[in-house]
Amino acid sequence: MLVSGVDDGYFPLSFKGRKGKAPLISVVYDNFSIKNIDLDFITVDGEDATEIYSSLDKGDVTIIDSVICGGFNYIKPTSNFIYFFGKKPNNISILNALKKHFRDDNERIETINKVIGNLTSLSTKKGTVFVYTDLDLQLAKEIIEKYQIFVKYPEPIRSAHIIGRSVGQLQLKVL
């Protein structure tokens, strides 16, 4: 089974409010070998993350580091996904920020609130994590634990995070 990790990359605060782009990275693993890396750029605080996400190469199952990416852009996958949180997000502060900055964007608020409001706590070999998934919870736990090599974050999203941070910082040097 191919498993991909998806995460956004670094962007400066000056990009907030749709003033810049952040990388969105997908790293596909075949067991413990990287099979492919795919990336594109999403608008910070925009609404294009779902479209960009759907165009990226992904595995049979995708672990996504949070529903929120690139500021308050968001990903709505269609199937075989695990939204992964290493710690429980502060639902109230997220909802307040959404209402403050996107009060007329009901779809964004509802999508993000649905995920963060329905997280399931999973006890794993590396500690408690929080997930929202369309998979059977036992299967999601098995996939997460298989890739928890060093820390509680599975290697596919750890790799996507490292690559995304590097691409985002490199992008600034090029600009």
Secondary structure, DSSP 8 states (H G I E B T S, - for coil): -EEEEEEE----GGGTTTTSEEEEEEEEEETTEEEEEEEEEEETTSS-HHHHHHHS---SEEEEE-SEETTTEE----SSEEEEESS---HHHHHHHHHHH-TT-HHHHHHHHHHHHT-EEEEETTEEEEEEESS-HHHHHHHHHHH-SSSSS-HHHHHHHHHHHHHHHHHHHH-
